[in-house]
Amino acid sequence: MNRNRSEALLSRALKVIPGGVNSPVRAFRAVGGTPPFLVRGEGSRIYDADGNEYIDYVCSWGPLLLGHRHPVIIEALREALERGTSFGAPTEWEVELAEEIRDAFPSMEMVRLVNSGTEATMSALRLARGYTRRTLVVKFEGCYHGHVDSLLVKAGSGVATLGLPDTAGVPEEFASTTMALPYNSIEALEQAFAARGNQIAAVILEPVAGNMGCVPPRAGFLEAARALTVKYGALLIFDEVMTGFRVARGGAQQLYGIRPDLTTLGKIIGGGLPAGAYGGRADIMSMVAPSGPVYQAGTLSGNPLAVAAGLAMLRYIRNHPELYTQLEQRSAALCAATSQGVTVNRVGSMFTVFFTPHGVTDYEMAKRSDTAAFREFFHWMLDRGIYFPPSQFEAGFVSTAHTEADIKRTAEMAAEFFEQKTRF
């Protein structure tokens, strides 16, 4: 594929933007080469500055459940633009979006809208500490909860891709408030609570990990987290920034039947526009200002454009429950294209191809994957017009816009790669 225009744009970007990108994984450092600079999306496809066309399995890192430029969302945005782009004041549409979220997530009795998943997790942790009057937070290795200072400890995602153990700029005192445990380890969680249970404010986790690649919870893991937090008076926070409305309308908590105390959501509730939310039990959420002493604010929280797009999307999902059956069928068909020596993890329309013959159930297992083989696979697919996440440690996504023909072509190209690379 011709990538001359993208190469020229990268050269310009490197002079004015750190690393030439505004989020690290976009730089393609894990796979090498020049990242395509995108100009347009339509349905299941994206198009770059050189005119190349790709079947997109990144989907803006998850929120484009309906694909690019879904007509319902575009029309909602047109109407919102006629009303205004920002008020910094309450609107009826914010109330409607909060009600729509609560309807899908009954555990979110009250909801506060914010601008990103990072802001949601940051605020939820502050609230958990304020409510419990405790300091420690338990997280899990390989789970990324946004670039919050105290959570950039064994954080997976772009940190893993760049080979950074943590990150510069975070004081040791902040990191010391976080306990990082192996994902899926009930024993480690039990030991942590036995040792310091009266100091733990909250356990935060991705109920389906997506930032070390897609890693499902083992049987009993989520149940153990729920039981231990209740026993010791800590809060359970589900980071459903990826899984919310993605693996089920009510997220992973619906899928696995676990009710957390607090939940965080990301840009899927903005129809792909910058948005987020945190919410949970009414007694906990009543601690948030102006009702209570835990302060959090944002001028663009609940901005009219993101709210309009989010309302359109969430109402469409509610009115078309059959879309999850379609997503399940097409995702299963896609992930059937595998090979000996390759592990494919999938939950609903989230998936990752790990280049390892061993099952991947935690961060250490994910790190043992053959990243050189993944690099070959990624570029093989990209050169054939198929855009996968440019890191072994990121989940891919299927949208309702992906057709049977898209899935068939992708599976065929993957099978061709596996056939030629006999070591897989």
NUTI-381777 format. One record per residue (C-alpha): residue in three letters; residue number from 1; x, y, z. Coordinates in steps of 0.25 Angstrom, whole numbers, plus 5000, padded with zeros to 4 digits. Layout:
N
 code pos   px   py   pz
  ALA NUM    X    Y    Z
...
REM end
This chain:
424
 code pos   px   py   pz
  MET   1 5000 5000 5000
  ASN   2 5004 5014 4997
  ARG   3 5007 5022 5010
  ASN   4 5014 5034 5005
  ARG   5 5004 5044 5010
  SER   6 5004 5037 5024
  GLU   7 5019 5037 5025
  ALA   8 5019 5052 5021
  LEU   9 5008 5055 5032
  LEU  10 5016 5047 5042
  SER  11 5029 5055 5039
  ARG  12 5021 5068 5042
  ALA  13 5014 5063 5054
  LEU  14 5028 5059 5060
  LYS  15 5032 5074 5060
  VAL  16 5020 5078 5068
  ILE  17 5014 5066 5076
  PRO  18 5022 5057 5085
  GLY  19 5024 5045 5078
  GLY  20 5016 5050 5066
  VAL  21 5003 5045 5073
  ASN  22 4993 5049 5084
  SER  23 4992 5035 5090
  PRO  24 5004 5026 5091
  VAL  25 4999 5013 5085
  ARG  26 4995 5021 5072
  ALA  27 5010 5022 5069
  PHE  28 5012 5007 5065
  ARG  29 5024 5006 5073
  ALA  30 5020 4992 5077
  VAL  31 5019 4987 5062
  GLY  32 5028 4997 5055
  GLY  33 5025 5005 5042
  THR  34 5017 5017 5040
  PRO  35 5003 5018 5045
  PRO  36 4992 5022 5035
  PHE  37 4987 5036 5037
  LEU  38 4972 5034 5036
  VAL  39 4962 5043 5029
  ARG  40 4949 5037 5029
  GLY  41 4941 5025 5034
  GLU  42 4928 5019 5029
  GLY  43 4921 5006 5034
  SER  44 4932 4996 5037
  ARG  45 4942 5003 5028
  ILE  46 4953 5014 5031
  TYR  47 4961 5021 5020
  ASP  48 4974 5028 5021
  ALA  49 4981 5040 5015
  ASP  50 4987 5032 5004
  GLY  51 4973 5026 5000
  ASN  52 4975 5012 5006
  GLU  53 4963 5005 5011
  TYR  54 4963 4996 5023
  ILE  55 4953 4987 5031
  ASP  56 4953 4993 5044
  TYR  57 4954 4985 5057
  VAL  58 4959 4996 5066
  CYS  59 4946 5003 5066
  SER  60 4952 5015 5073
  TRP  61 4956 5005 5084
  GLY  62 4942 5000 5086
  PRO  63 4931 5010 5086
  LEU  64 4927 5009 5072
  LEU  65 4918 4998 5074
  LEU  66 4909 5002 5063
  GLY  67 4921 5005 5053
  HIS  68 4925 5018 5048
  ARG  69 4915 5029 5045
  HIS  70 4903 5022 5048
  PRO  71 4891 5030 5042
  VAL  72 4884 5030 5056
  ILE  73 4896 5037 5063
  ILE  74 4899 5046 5051
  GLU  75 4885 5051 5051
  ALA  76 4885 5053 5066
  LEU  77 4898 5062 5065
  ARG  78 4892 5070 5054
  GLU  79 4880 5074 5063
  ALA  80 4889 5076 5074
  LEU  81 4898 5086 5066
  GLU  82 4885 5094 5064
  ARG  83 4883 5096 5079
  GLY  84 4898 5099 5083
  THR  85 4911 5092 5086
  SER  86 4913 5096 5101
  PHE  87 4905 5102 5112
  GLY  88 4912 5099 5125
  ALA  89 4898 5098 5131
  PRO  90 4888 5087 5133
  THR  91 4880 5082 5121
  GLU  92 4868 5072 5120
  TRP  93 4876 5063 5111
  GLU  94 4887 5060 5122
  VAL  95 4875 5055 5131
  GLU  96 4870 5046 5120
  LEU  97 4884 5040 5118
  ALA  98 4886 5038 5133
  GLU  99 4872 5031 5133
  GLU 100 4876 5022 5120
  ILE 101 4889 5018 5127
  ARG 102 4882 5014 5140
  ASP 103 4872 5006 5132
  ALA 104 4883 4998 5126
  PHE 105 4891 4997 5139
  PRO 106 4882 4996 5151
  SER 107 4894 4996 5161
  MET 108 4896 5011 5156
  GLU 109 4885 5017 5164
  MET 110 4891 5031 5162
  VAL 111 4900 5035 5151
  ARG 112 4910 5047 5149
  LEU 113 4914 5050 5135
  VAL 114 4928 5053 5132
  ASN 115 4937 5055 5120
  SER 116 4945 5042 5119
  GLY 117 4948 5028 5125
  THR 118 4960 5033 5132
  GLU 119 4952 5044 5139
  ALA 120 4941 5034 5143
  THR 121 4951 5025 5149
  MET 122 4959 5036 5156
  SER 123 4946 5042 5162
  ALA 124 4941 5028 5166
  LEU 125 4953 5025 5174
  ARG 126 4953 5039 5181
  LEU 127 4938 5036 5184
  ALA 128 4942 5022 5190
  ARG 129 4953 5028 5199
  GLY 130 4943 5039 5203
  TYR 131 4932 5029 5206
  THR 132 4940 5019 5214
  ARG 133 4951 5028 5220
  ARG 134 4961 5019 5215
  THR 135 4973 5020 5206
  LEU 136 4978 5007 5200
  VAL 137 4972 5003 5186
  VAL 138 4974 4989 5180
  LYS 139 4976 4988 5165
  PHE 140 4981 4976 5156
  GLU 141 4993 4975 5148
  GLY 142 4990 4978 5133
  CYS 143 4978 4986 5136
  TYR 144 4978 5000 5131
  HIS 145 4968 5010 5137
  GLY 146 4973 5023 5131
  HIS 147 4985 5031 5133
  VAL 148 4982 5033 5148
  ASP 149 4995 5035 5156
  SER 150 4992 5025 5167
  LEU 151 4987 5014 5156
  LEU 152 4999 5015 5147
  VAL 153 5005 5002 5154
  LYS 154 5006 4990 5145
  ALA 155 4996 4996 5136
  GLY 156 4996 4988 5123
  SER 157 4991 4995 5111
  GLY 158 5001 5006 5105
  VAL 159 5010 5005 5117
  ALA 160 5012 4990 5114
  THR 161 5014 4993 5099
  LEU 162 5025 5003 5102
  GLY 163 5032 4994 5112
  LEU 164 5030 5004 5123
  PRO 165 5029 4997 5137
  ASP 166 5021 5009 5142
  THR 167 5023 5023 5138
  ALA 168 5032 5035 5141
  GLY 169 5025 5047 5148
  VAL 170 5017 5039 5159
  PRO 171 5022 5041 5173
  GLU 172 5025 5029 5180
  GLU 173 5015 5033 5191
  PHE 174 5004 5033 5181
  ALA 175 5008 5019 5176
  SER 176 5009 5014 5190
  THR 177 4994 5015 5192
  THR 178 4991 5004 5181
  MET 179 4993 4989 5183
  ALA 180 4995 4982 5170
  LEU 181 4991 4967 5170
  PRO 182 4991 4957 5159
  TYR 183 4978 4957 5151
  ASN 184 4969 4945 5153
  SER 185 4976 4941 5166
  ILE 186 4966 4939 5177
  GLU 187 4977 4934 5186
  ALA 188 4985 4947 5185
  LEU 189 4972 4955 5187
  GLU 190 4969 4948 5200
  GLN 191 4983 4950 5205
  ALA 192 4983 4965 5202
  PHE 193 4970 4966 5210
  ALA 194 4975 4957 5222
  ALA 195 4987 4966 5223
  ARG 196 4981 4980 5221
  GLY 197 4966 4979 5220
  ASN 198 4963 4990 5229
  GLN 199 4971 5000 5221
  ILE 200 4966 4996 5207
  ALA 201 4956 5006 5202
  ALA 202 4952 4999 5189
  VAL 203 4956 4988 5179
  ILE 204 4955 4993 5164
  LEU 205 4956 4984 5153
  GLU 206 4952 4981 5138
  PRO 207 4942 4970 5139
  VAL 208 4947 4966 5126
  ALA 209 4961 4971 5124
  GLY 210 4964 4978 5111
  ASN 211 4977 4985 5113
  MET 212 4986 4973 5114
  GLY 213 4978 4968 5102
  CYS 214 4964 4962 5104
  VAL 215 4965 4953 5117
  PRO 216 4952 4947 5123
  PRO 217 4950 4946 5138
  ARG 218 4952 4932 5143
  ALA 219 4940 4925 5150
  GLY 220 4938 4930 5164
  PHE 221 4948 4942 5162
  LEU 222 4938 4953 5162
  GLU 223 4929 4946 5172
  ALA 224 4941 4946 5182
  ALA 225 4944 4961 5179
  ARG 226 4929 4964 5183
  ALA 227 4929 4955 5195
  LEU 228 4942 4960 5201
  THR 229 4939 4975 5199
  VAL 230 4926 4973 5206
  LYS 231 4933 4965 5217
  TYR 232 4943 4976 5220
  GLY 233 4935 4988 5217
  ALA 234 4942 4992 5204
  LEU 235 4935 4996 5191
  LEU 236 4935 4988 5178
  ILE 237 4937 4997 5166
  PHE 238 4935 4991 5152
  ASP 239 4943 4998 5141
  GLU 240 4933 4996 5130
  VAL 241 4939 5007 5121
  MET 242 4941 4995 5110
  THR 243 4931 4985 5114
  GLY 244 4919 4995 5117
  PHE 245 4908 4993 5106
  ARG 246 4919 4985 5098
  VAL 247 4918 4971 5104
  ALA 248 4904 4973 5108
  ARG 249 4894 4984 5109
  GLY 250 4897 4984 5124
  GLY 251 4911 4981 5122
  ALA 252 4919 4970 5129
  GLN 253 4912 4972 5142
  GLN 254 4899 4967 5134
  LEU 255 4907 4956 5127
  TYR 256 4913 4950 5140
  GLY 257 4902 4954 5150
  ILE 258 4910 4962 5159
  ARG 259 4906 4976 5165
  PRO 260 4917 4985 5168
  ASP 261 4916 4997 5177
  LEU 262 4921 5007 5167
  THR 263 4923 5006 5152
  THR 264 4931 5014 5142
  LEU 265 4927 5016 5127
  GLY 266 4934 5023 5116
  LYS 267 4932 5028 5102
  ILE 268 4922 5018 5098
  ILE 269 4912 5026 5105
  GLY 270 4915 5038 5096
  GLY 271 4913 5030 5083
  GLY 272 4928 5031 5081
  LEU 273 4929 5045 5085
  PRO 274 4937 5049 5098
  ALA 275 4929 5045 5110
  GLY 276 4929 5037 5122
  ALA 277 4921 5034 5135
  TYR 278 4922 5028 5149
  GLY 279 4911 5024 5157
  GLY 280 4906 5014 5168
  ARG 281 4898 5012 5180
  ALA 282 4890 5025 5184
  ASP 283 4896 5026 5198
  ILE 284 4910 5026 5192
  MET 285 4907 5036 5181
  SER 286 4900 5045 5190
  MET 287 4914 5048 5196
  VAL 288 4918 5055 5182
  ALA 289 4917 5071 5182
  PRO 290 4908 5078 5183
  SER 291 4901 5068 5191
  GLY 292 4913 5064 5199
  PRO 293 4927 5067 5202
  VAL 294 4934 5059 5191
  TYR 295 4937 5070 5181
  GLN 296 4937 5067 5166
  ALA 297 4934 5077 5154
  GLY 298 4935 5079 5139
  THR 299 4931 5090 5130
  LEU 300 4928 5080 5118
  SER 301 4922 5069 5127
  GLY 302 4909 5066 5120
  ASN 303 4912 5074 5108
  PRO 304 4901 5075 5098
  LEU 305 4908 5068 5086
  ALA 306 4913 5056 5094
  VAL 307 4900 5055 5101
  ALA 308 4892 5055 5088
  ALA 309 4900 5045 5081
  GLY 310 4900 5036 5094
  LEU 311 4885 5037 5095
  ALA 312 4883 5033 5081
  MET 313 4892 5021 5082
  LEU 314 4887 5016 5095
  ARG 315 4873 5017 5091
  TYR 316 4876 5009 5078
  ILE 317 4883 4998 5086
  ARG 318 4871 4997 5095
  ASN 319 4861 4996 5084
  HIS 320 4869 4986 5076
  PRO 321 4873 4975 5086
  GLU 322 4876 4966 5075
  LEU 323 4888 4973 5071
  TYR 324 4896 4965 5082
  THR 325 4892 4952 5075
  GLN 326 4898 4957 5062
  LEU 327 4910 4962 5069
  GLU 328 4912 4948 5076
  GLN 329 4911 4941 5063
  ARG 330 4920 4949 5055
  SER 331 4930 4950 5066
  ALA 332 4930 4935 5068
  ALA 333 4932 4933 5053
  LEU 334 4944 4943 5053
  CYS 335 4951 4936 5064
  ALA 336 4949 4922 5059
  ALA 337 4961 4926 5049
  THR 338 4972 4921 5058
  SER 339 4984 4912 5057
  GLN 340 4992 4902 5066
  GLY 341 5001 4911 5075
  VAL 342 4991 4922 5075
  THR 343 4981 4926 5086
  VAL 344 4969 4934 5083
  ASN 345 4962 4940 5095
  ARG 346 4948 4945 5093
  VAL 347 4936 4951 5101
  GLY 348 4925 4955 5093
  SER 349 4930 4965 5082
  MET 350 4943 4967 5089
  PHE 351 4955 4958 5085
  THR 352 4970 4957 5085
  VAL 353 4979 4947 5077
  PHE 354 4991 4943 5086
  PHE 355 5003 4937 5079
  THR 356 5005 4927 5090
  PRO 357 5000 4912 5091
  HIS 358 4997 4914 5105
  GLY 359 4984 4920 5111
  VAL 360 4985 4934 5115
  THR 361 4978 4937 5128
  ASP 362 4987 4948 5134
  TYR 363 4997 4959 5131
  GLU 364 5009 4950 5132
  MET 365 5003 4940 5123
  ALA 366 5000 4951 5113
  LYS 367 5014 4956 5114
  ARG 368 5020 4942 5110
  SER 369 5013 4944 5096
  ASP 370 5022 4944 5084
  THR 371 5021 4959 5081
  ALA 372 5030 4958 5068
  ALA 373 5020 4948 5062
  PHE 374 5009 4957 5066
  ARG 375 5016 4968 5058
  GLU 376 5017 4960 5046
  PHE 377 5003 4956 5047
  PHE 378 4998 4971 5049
  HIS 379 5006 4976 5036
  TRP 380 5001 4964 5028
  MET 381 4987 4968 5031
  LEU 382 4989 4983 5030
  ASP 383 4995 4981 5016
  ARG 384 4983 4974 5012
  GLY 385 4973 4985 5017
  ILE 386 4970 4979 5031
  TYR 387 4973 4988 5043
  PHE 388 4975 4981 5056
  PRO 389 4980 4988 5069
  PRO 390 4995 4991 5067
  SER 391 4999 4984 5080
  GLN 392 4998 4970 5085
  PHE 393 4993 4976 5098
  GLU 394 4980 4982 5093
  ALA 395 4967 4976 5090
  GLY 396 4960 4977 5077
  PHE 397 4945 4979 5074
  VAL 398 4934 4975 5065
  SER 399 4923 4985 5061
  THR 400 4909 4983 5056
  ALA 401 4914 4989 5043
  HIS 402 4923 4977 5040
  THR 403 4917 4969 5030
  GLU 404 4918 4954 5027
  ALA 405 4927 4957 5016
  ASP 406 4936 4966 5025
  ILE 407 4937 4954 5034
  LYS 408 4940 4944 5023
  ARG 409 4951 4952 5017
  THR 410 4957 4955 5030
  ALA 411 4957 4940 5034
  GLU 412 4962 4936 5021
  MET 413 4974 4946 5021
  ALA 414 4977 4941 5036
  ALA 415 4977 4926 5031
  GLU 416 4986 4929 5019
  PHE 417 4996 4935 5029
  PHE 418 4995 4923 5038
  GLU 419 4997 4914 5027
  GLN 420 5010 4921 5022
  LYS 421 5016 4922 5036
  THR 422 5017 4907 5039
  ARG 423 5022 4910 5053
  PHE 424 5008 4914 5057
REM end
